[in-house]
Amino acid sequence: MKYAAAAVIAWFVAVANVSGLAYISVLGVTPDFVLIFACCWAVVRSEEEALIVVPLCGLMRDLAGSDPTGTAIIGFAPIVLLASFAHTRVIESDFPPAIGAVAGGTLIFLVFQSLVLGATGHDIAVWHLIRSVIVPSVIVNALFTPIIYLPVRWFSPPRPLAMQGGRRLTATLTSRS
Amino acid sequence: MRLIWWLATVGAVGLISIFLSEQGALVPVRNVHLTISSPVEGVLRDAADPLEDIYTSITDRGSLVRENEELRAQLEELEAQLAEQQGNEQTITELEQALGVRTRRPDDQLLAARVVAQDVSGQKRMIAIDRGTDDGLDEGMVVMSGAGSLVGTVTAAYEGYSWVRLITDPDSSVNAQVNTGVAQPRPVATPEVITGGGSPTPSPTPSPAPDGEPGATAIRGVLKGDLRPVVLLDLLPPDADIESSDLVVTSGLGGNYPPGILIGAVKSVQQRPESAFAKASVEPAAKLASLDTVLVLINFIPARLESP
């Protein structure tokens, strides 16, 4: 059920991204809400879910866009690895890791996408790509993360602490009788 | 270990999908998806229009003010030239009739299409329109704005949906010419277009100033996009006498575009002594960032599609 819901949401976000939200342009680029959604889901929820949902998001993005189908399926895959760092729970909140995953995921995806486009016969202007696409996209996607992160966080159960006995440090010292 | 296997599987599936996609084997899948998503995209785009207007008015306020000032200045200049042009127009019409020459193309058939989506990756400049092979569209067909200036070409045509590569896309290359010494484009006839079903009806397309107009010369080059709002006209003669606001039109060379479609106006010229060619920045006449409706020239078969 949760995977069906994730697929429907990813599809809707992908379709909205290329139609209704395509006019949003900050620093000359449009935020990639599908990628942000995939990152937030992967960070906030479990790795088992990320293994299914992230490729689904990639598929939806490919179908809604003009890239060859499969580009985002592969390009989004590193998001799962980035999210796995977040699951080590170095810090309590999921939000900074989500921002990091979005920024890293955007960078990796755009580099992979340009490789695919180059391999399929498209012209790639490397300097322009870095200056006008990759750097602004990393910043803009990170800035738009809260819009997707908050709903994903609200509809997700709180993650149990990874360290056994971690609560003991903050627990009250009253003895149980 | 599980992650490694997962990555290998996703990588293999993705690569196979890319290969199949490039071979056209996934067209049915895209058709099914587009059949479902097209109505939703249309609704979302309509719903976003008011928000888009607000957003654009906020973000583009500075440029709108500048553009308004420039347009006022141009309007004043053009009004002064209009009286003279009207006399010339009559002379040209009489000469055309006398010589039996048709500078316009009354047999052109245009199909109106709505823009329903656009590529947001930042690495391409493409839009999606709600017309496809069912409406007679094919790859390579020329797409124009509602006012008749060049927008791009169809690069992928599905059943009810097509992707159009804009002239600002890095892969776009158009043989173009600069009409120097022409103060103003000839009056553009409002095209009669097909908006619903049924067979197309003949309609005129706009034509720029003809090469034969007194004082006008055509300087040919190749127009290339590079993701910026302006396009680059390259391979111009190093001593080309080009000035800002000279009109740029398709030259028709190569047979992929009909000649005489307005592309835009020269914004700046780069002529360096050490360079073998001059370059010019061209501002497209069509508002490519905010297209709602476009016209597809469906009876012009580009050279690349013609059978040998």
Chai-1 contact restraints between the chains, C-beta under 6 A:
chainA,res_idxA,chainB,res_idxB,connection_type,confidence,min_distance_angstrom,max_distance_angstrom,comment,restraint_id
A,V15,B,S37,contact,1.0,0.0,6.0,A-B,restraint_1
A,V15,B,V40,contact,1.0,0.0,6.0,A-B,restraint_2
A,V15,B,E41,contact,1.0,0.0,6.0,A-B,restraint_3
A,A16,B,L44,contact,1.0,0.0,6.0,A-B,restraint_4
A,N17,B,V120,contact,1.0,0.0,6.0,A-B,restraint_5
A,V18,B,A117,contact,1.0,0.0,6.0,A-B,restraint_6
A,V18,B,V120,contact,1.0,0.0,6.0,A-B,restraint_7
A,S19,B,E41,contact,1.0,0.0,6.0,A-B,restraint_8
A,S19,B,L44,contact,1.0,0.0,6.0,A-B,restraint_9
A,S19,B,R45,contact,1.0,0.0,6.0,A-B,restraint_10
A,S19,B,A117,contact,1.0,0.0,6.0,A-B,restraint_11
A,G20,B,L44,contact,1.0,0.0,6.0,A-B,restraint_12
A,G20,B,R45,contact,1.0,0.0,6.0,A-B,restraint_13
A,G20,B,A48,contact,1.0,0.0,6.0,A-B,restraint_14
A,A22,B,Q118,contact,1.0,0.0,6.0,A-B,restraint_15
A,A22,B,V120,contact,1.0,0.0,6.0,A-B,restraint_16
A,Y23,B,E52,contact,1.0,0.0,6.0,A-B,restraint_17
A,V29,B,G122,contact,1.0,0.0,6.0,A-B,restraint_18
A,T30,B,V120,contact,1.0,0.0,6.0,A-B,restraint_19
A,L51,B,W6,contact,1.0,0.0,6.0,A-B,restraint_20
A,P55,B,V10,contact,1.0,0.0,6.0,A-B,restraint_21
A,L63,B,H33,contact,1.0,0.0,6.0,A-B,restraint_22
A,G65,B,D119,contact,1.0,0.0,6.0,A-B,restraint_23
A,S66,B,D119,contact,1.0,0.0,6.0,A-B,restraint_24
A,S66,B,M126,contact,1.0,0.0,6.0,A-B,restraint_25
A,S66,B,W163,contact,1.0,0.0,6.0,A-B,restraint_26
A,P68,B,I18,contact,1.0,0.0,6.0,A-B,restraint_27
A,P68,B,S21,contact,1.0,0.0,6.0,A-B,restraint_28
A,P68,B,E22,contact,1.0,0.0,6.0,A-B,restraint_29
A,T69,B,S17,contact,1.0,0.0,6.0,A-B,restraint_30
A,T69,B,S21,contact,1.0,0.0,6.0,A-B,restraint_31
A,T69,B,L26,contact,1.0,0.0,6.0,A-B,restraint_32
A,G70,B,G14,contact,1.0,0.0,6.0,A-B,restraint_33
A,G70,B,S17,contact,1.0,0.0,6.0,A-B,restraint_34
A,G70,B,I18,contact,1.0,0.0,6.0,A-B,restraint_35
A,I73,B,G14,contact,1.0,0.0,6.0,A-B,restraint_36
A,I74,B,G11,contact,1.0,0.0,6.0,A-B,restraint_37
A,I74,B,G14,contact,1.0,0.0,6.0,A-B,restraint_38
A,A77,B,L7,contact,1.0,0.0,6.0,A-B,restraint_39
A,A77,B,V10,contact,1.0,0.0,6.0,A-B,restraint_40
A,T120,B,E22,contact,1.0,0.0,6.0,A-B,restraint_41
A,H122,B,D171,contact,1.0,0.0,6.0,A-B,restraint_42
A,D123,B,P170,contact,1.0,0.0,6.0,A-B,restraint_43
A,D123,B,D171,contact,1.0,0.0,6.0,A-B,restraint_44
A,A125,B,D226,contact,1.0,0.0,6.0,A-B,restraint_45
A,V133,B,G122,contact,1.0,0.0,6.0,A-B,restraint_46
A,V133,B,Q123,contact,1.0,0.0,6.0,A-B,restraint_47
A,S137,B,G122,contact,1.0,0.0,6.0,A-B,restraint_48
